[in-house]
Amino acid sequence: MVYDYIIVGAGMGGLSAGLNLAFNDKSVLIFEKNSLPGGLVTTFKRGRFEFDASLYDLMDYGNEENAGSLQKLFKKYDLEVETEPIPYNVRIKSIDDKFEEVIKGEIDDWVLRLEELYRGSMSTFRALLPLLKEVHEALVALRKNKDNIEKDFPNFVKYLDKNAYDALVDLNLPTYTIHVLGYLWIEIGSPLNKLSFIDFAECLYKYIFKRPVALKNKNVDFALKLAQRFEELGGTIYYRSNVVEIRDHNDLKEVVLSDGAVYLAKDIICNVSERFALKDLIKEDLPLAWQKENARTISMNGLVVYLGLNKSYQDLKLYNYRYYQFQNLNSVKNIKSMRVLNHHTIEAVVPNIVNETASPKNTTILVLKTLYYDDAWKGITKENYYQTKQELADKLISEFEEAFHVDIKEYIEEMEVASPITFAKATNAINGSMFGPMRLGLDNSIHRIISYPDEVIPHIYFVGASSIFGSGVDNAIYSGYYITEELLEEERRKS
């Protein structure tokens, strides 16, 4: 059988691409090397705890009154996803700045607090809101290939090639307000002086106007629901099927599995690292593709410690949903400190704050993460890997306790540590990167959209974090939809 499309990888981008194609009556086969779909959006068990590997904030989902893009897309596929709204409940600390604040309540409460801290924050932040809306509306128009972008969205065009820091300075936000508002850079993977203002503005827009939600159920339930709907629409998924080569076969593409089985399709969609696909699967001399890849910078990787604690979050005094400790609020200075294994940048999330059923009664799940810029793990060998991983995990736990004045060590019932090597093995991501290529310079999402038609490898397409919109579950899902919509539209034009 010759399929219309074969998709390599059942991550969020691959599932989304499969859903849209199957919804449009295409024959689609997905190969997934693991036994479950979802990529990093998955769940694993340790003792009586079920840990979600990654997804704690589903962006661009919104609510019944103000639906986000994902909610609208899921309704199109007749998918129901149970969610809980995430309150603003974030604790931020910076060592060098001697800064510690809690973002809690509504956005207005936070803006009032910023005004108390840094005079002029309120008026400049209010002036920023219409620009965030304009950026979002311009992006929607651009994705729909609408004309008159320059005329209809002049401020979008004005800030198109500015980085986030320079744009916020131009908008007269106080310096420290910029750094405090900019704490989200660590969730995008690029410092403010390198990150496109458009990408930053879109992220901020989603936080403010399309409030993030958490899943009521586990990651794996979410991924399985998408996979099940894909199969109901006529698609097929083969699990534990490892693709080792993609090659030409007359006018078709051959996909070769590790067991030697060969499958044919007209087009291939890859939900894997573009660099991995080019180097290890396609194995062709593709000058344009290599030129693009060589111009990209792989984003940060990290160490994640999953803890099952045998006390409630109230007893442990873990009152905030998210915690961040930075060496410096200035993202440019901070990221320089992240080039070595031992540094002080910490992220943490307490899922029970939003969903008390995230773990058994009177227990808590705490997930700690620290990120590394550049190849900080290059000196790790097989001989010192496990010892180094455990030492870093122990240090991360101790530093979190000290930073936020809590005691958790004696209540640890279950513990799992994932390193960049763990993530590289699970996803084939280069260096175990969690964000795909960084959105820097001319490789931001806008330029990826504009240059997309000129950079396509014939009959090979990419979705997920390596694709147009960059990292984030919402971006991965939307990339699958956007790329397949382009393919379907091309088919319509030809017919």
N, C-alpha and C positions, 0 to 999 in steps of 0.2 A: 504494500500500500504506500502511496505517496501522500504525505500530509501537506496541507496548506502551510502549516507552521509547526516547527518543533521549537520548544522553549527549553533552554538549559538552566535549570534552577527554579525551585518552587518557593523562592523568597517572596516578599511582598510585591516587588516589581513584576516577577514572573507570573504570580497568581493573578495580578491585576491585568496583565497583558492577555493571559489565557481567558479570563472572564470576558473581556471585551470582544475578543475574537470569536469565542464560542457563542456569545450572545448574538453575534452577527453571522452565525451559521457557518463558520469556518471549521475545518477539521484540524484539531490541535492536539499535540502530544507533548507533555511536560516530563522531563527527566529530572529526578531529584536524587542526589547521592545519599542523603540521609533517610531515615525511616519515617520522618514526619515533615510536613511542609512548614514554611514560615521563615526559614533562615535563622537569623538571630531573634526573631519574634517567636520564641518557643518557650517551653517549660520543662523543668527537670525536677525529680524528686530526690530528697535526701531525708531519710527517716520519716517523720510525720509532716515534714514541710514540703510544699511545692513552690519552687522558685521560678519566677518569670525572668528569663535571661536578659530582657532589655526594655520592653515597652511599658513605660509608666505614665507617659503623657502622649495622648493621641491628638495631634494638632489638626486644625482645620476641620474639625467635626461639628463643633457648635452645639446648639440645642434645638428644641422644637420651634422656638420663636426666631432663631437666627441660625439657620442651617449653614454649615460649612460645605466646602466642595466635596469632602469625602462622604458626608451624609447624603448629599444629593446623588452622588455616584452609586452608593450602596442601594438607595431606593430604586434607581434605574434597574439594578440587577435583582431586585426583590430580596435584598439581604437585610436582616434585622440584627443590629449589634447593640447589646445592652451596655450602657455606659453610666458613669457617675461624673458630675462636674467636679473639676479640681479647683479648690479655692486658692486665692493668693495666700500662700503660707510657706514662705521661703526665708531662710536665715542665711545671711551673707556676712562673711568675716574676711578682713584683709589684714595681714600681719604688719606689713610696712606702714600702712596708713592708719593703723590702730582704729580700724573701722569695724563696727558690728551693728547690724540692723536686721529687723525682721519685716519682710513684706507680708502684710496680713490684712484681710478684709477685702475691700474693693480697690480698684486702681486709683480712685479719688483719694482714698486714705493714704496710699503710698505717695501720691503727688504732694499732698499736704505735708507729709513728713519730709519729703525732699526739699520743700520750700523752707521748712524750719532749719534744715541742715545747710542748704545752699540757696541763698537768696536769688530769686530770678528763675528758679526751676519751674514754678507753676506756669507762668505766662509763656515761657518758651516751649514747655511740653505741650500746652494747649495748642500752640501754633503748629506743633509737629503733627498733631492728629489728622488734620485734613490732608497733609502730604502723604501720610501712611495710606489713607484711603485712595488717594490718587495713584500711588504706586501700585496698589493692589488692582485697581480697575484697569490700569494701563497693561499690567501683566495679563489679565484676563483677555483684554482686547488683542494683545500681541499673540497670545496662544491661539486665538481664533483667526489669526492672519488678517485682522481688520486694518483698513487704511486710516490715514489722518491721525496717526499716533502723535506726531509733533504738534499738530494743531489742537487736538483734544486734551493732551496731557503735557503741557509745557514744562511743569516742574519735574515730572518724571524724566523728560529729556535733559533738563538742566543738570540733574544729579546722576544721570545714567553712568558716567564713567568716573564718578567720585567714590573714594572709599568711605566707609561708614564714619570714621573719625573726622575726616575733613568736612564731610557733609554736615555733621552735627555741630562742628565749630562754626561753619557758615550759617547755620540756623540759630547761632548765638546761645546755645545751651552752655551753662557753666561747665568748666572742665570736669569737676568732680561728679556733676550730674551725668555727664557723658559716660564716665567710667562706671558709675553705679548702674545706670540704665543698660550699659553695655555688657553686664555680666553674662548675658545670653550668648556672647561670642563663643563660650566654651561648649555650648550645645550645638553650635554650627561648625566649629572646628577651625576657625581662622581668626587671628587678632584683628582688631578694629581698623588698623591702618592698612591692612591687606584685604579685608573683607569688603565686597561690593556693598555700597549703601543700599542698593535695590534689594539685595538678598537679606540684609539686616532689617530693612523696613518691612519687608514681607513677613519675616519672622515675628517682628514686634506687632504687626497688624494682627496676625493670628492669635497672639497672646492676649491682646487687648479686646479685639472685636469678635473673635471666634473662639472664645475661651476653651483651653484644652480640656479633654476629658480623660478619665481612666476607664479601663475595661472592667466590667463587673466580674467577668470570668477570667480565666487564665489565658496567657498568650496563645497556648496551643489550641484552645477552644476557638479563638478568633481565627487562627490560621486554618484550622480544620473546617470551619464554617465556610471560608472563602473557597477552599479546595472542594468541599462537598457541592457547593453551588456551581462551580466550574464543571464538575462531573455531571450534575443534573442537566446542564446545558449541552451536554454531548462531548465534553472534553475528556481526555484520558491522562492520568498521572501514573508513571512507573517510579516507585520508590526503590531505594538501594540500587540505583542505576547510575553508575559513574561514567560520564562522558570523557573520553580521552582524546578524541580527534574530531575536527570538522573539516571536511574536504569537498572538493568539487566532484560532481559526477554528471557529465554532460551539462545540461542546463539546470540541474538540480544540485542540492547539497546533501552530502552524506554525513550522518552523525554516527560515530563509532563508539561503542561502549567498551568497558574494560573486559567484558567477557567475550568480546569479538563480534557481538551482534551489530548489525548495520541497519540504519533506518534512513529513509529518504524524505526530503521536504523541499518545497519551493523556496521557503525563507526560514532563517534561523533567528531567534531572539535569545540573547544571552542575559541572564540575571546573575552574572558573575563579574568579577573585576575585569575591566576591559584589558588591562595589561596581562592578566592571567590568560584570558581568552586568546589574545594575539600571540603570546609567547608559547603557551602550552597546548592550545587546542587547534587554532587555525594554521599556524606554522607556515605562513606565506609571507612573501616580501611585499608589504603594503606600505609604501613610503609615506603617504598622507597620514595613515593611521599611526605609524611610528612617530612621525613628526609631532602629531598632536599629543601622543602619550609622553614623549620626551619633554614637552613643554609643561607638563602637569607636575604638581607637587602632591605626593601622597600625604594625606592628613594624619592626624595623631592616632596612636594605638594606646592601649591601656591595660591596667590590671584591675580586675573586679573581684571583690570579696563578698560572697553571699552568706549572710548570717541568719540562722534561725535561733531566736532568743526565747528562753522559757519564762518570760515575764511580759506583761502587757506594756504597750508603749507609754501608757500613763505612769505606771510604776517606774519605768526606766527614764521618765522625764524627756522622752523624745516627742516633743510637741509640734514639731514642724514637719511638713511633708518632704521638703527638700532642704538640704544643707550645702553650702559652698564655702570653702576656705581657699583664699588666694594668697599668694605671697605678696602681690601688689594688685590694686584695682586697675592699674594701667595694663591693659591686655598685652601691649607690646613688651613691656618689661617682664610681665608674668610669664609669657610663653618662653622667654629666654631661660628662665629658671627650670623649665620642663624638659631640658635637653639631657638631663642626667636621671639615673634611677631614683636617687634620694632627693626629693623635693617636697614642698608643702601644699601643693594644690590638691584639694579633696572635693569630691562630689559625693552626696549621699541621698538616699531616698528611703522613706518609711511608708510602704504601700498601705499599711493598716490605717493610716490617718484618713485616707479617702475611703477605703474598703476594709471594714473590720473583719470580714471573712477571708482576708488575704492569707491568714494562717489560723491554726487552731485557737480556740478560746484561751485567753490569758497568755498568749505568745505574741511575738513580734518578728517580722522580717525586716532586716536592715541590709541595704545593699550599698557598699562603699566602692568608690571608683577613683583611681588616679590615672591621669593621662600623661603620655610621653610624646614629646615633639622630636622630630628627627629619629634616628635609629638608636635610641638609648639602650636597646637590648642587644646590640651587636656583639657585645663581649660575653654574652651568656653561652655556655657550652652544655653539652649533655651531662657532663660531670657535675656542674654546679647549678643546673637549672632548678631542680626541686628545692634545694636549700635556699637559693636566691628568692624563688617565688614565695616560699613560706616566710622568710625573713621580711620581705616587703609587705606581705599581708599583715604580719604581726605589728610592724611599724605603723601601717595605715590605721589599724584598730587603735593602737595607743595614741596616735596623733589626733584621731577623731575624738577620743575620750577627753584628751587634754584641751583641745580647741573648743569643745562645746560643753565641757563640764558635766560629763555623764559617765556612768560606770556600766560597761556592758560585758567585759571579758568573762566574769564569773557566771554569766547567764547564757553563754554560748552553748547551745545544744547541738547544732549542726553548722558546718562550715564548708564552703566550696570556694576554691580560688581559680579564677580563669585569667590566663596571661595572654599577651599578644600571640604567642604560639598556639594557644588554645583556639583563639578566634581565627587565626590563619588556617588552621586545620579544618575548622568547621565551615568556613565560607570561601576559602581560597583567596581571601583578601591579601594584597601585598603587605607584608610586615604586620599582618593582623589589624590593619587600619579599620577603624569603626565608622569613618565618615566618607570613604572614597577619596577622590582627588579634592584638594582644598579649593574653595572658590576664590581664587586670587586673580588679580589683574584682569587680563582679557579672557580668563577661563571662568568667569562668573556665569550664572544661569542665563542672563540675558544674551551674552555673546554665544553661549552654547545653542540657544534657540535660533539666533540669527544665522549662525554658521552651520547649523545642522544639515541643511540640504547639500552643502558642499563637502561635508565630511563623512557622509555615509559610505560604508564599505558595501558593495553590491550584495544584497540578500543577507547581510549580517547586521543586526540591530541590537542596541544595548538598553536595558532598563535597570532600575535600582540606583544605588548610590553612585555608580560610575556613569550614570546617564545625565540627562539634561539638567535636572533640578537639584541634584546633589543629595546630601544625606537627609535622614528623617523618614519615618514610616509614611507620613502623608506624601512626601515628595516621591518616595519609591513607588507608592501606589499610583500617584498621578502620572509618573513617568510611563508606567505600563499602559495607562489609558491614552496618554498623549501620543506616544510612539505608534501604537496600534491604530489610533484614529487617523494619523498621517498615512499609514499604509493602506487603510481601508479607503480613504479619500483618493489616493493614487489609483487604486483599483477602479473606483467609480469613474474617474476621469478617462482611464484607458478603455472602459467599456462603453 
